[in-house]
Amino acid sequence: MNQKELLAFAKEAAKSIKTDTDLSDFSRMLKKVTVEASFGTKPLYDCF
């Protein structure tokens, strides 16, 4: 993903983030999805 694609994704995601909790939930979800995609598996424990 290049810088332009990442910025477009971030702008779209930001539309639904209204509170600190929303941001925290989004961050946790993004980390989990990234780990799963990178390693092809779910994390051994839910640290996110």
Secondary structure as the mmCIF struct_conf table of DSSP 4:
data_model
#
loop_
_struct_conf.conf_type_id
_struct_conf.id
_struct_conf.beg_label_comp_id
_struct_conf.beg_label_asym_id
_struct_conf.beg_label_seq_id
_struct_conf.end_label_comp_id
_struct_conf.end_label_asym_id
_struct_conf.end_label_seq_id
HELX_RH_AL_P HELX_RH_AL_P1 GLN A 3 ALA A 14
TURN_TY1_P TURN_TY1_P1 LYS A 15 SER A 16
BEND BEND1 THR A 19 THR A 19
HELX_RH_AL_P HELX_RH_AL_P2 ASP A 20 PHE A 39
TURN_TY1_P TURN_TY1_P2 GLY A 40 GLY A 40
BEND BEND2 THR A 41 THR A 41
BEND BEND3 LEU A 44 TYR A 45
#
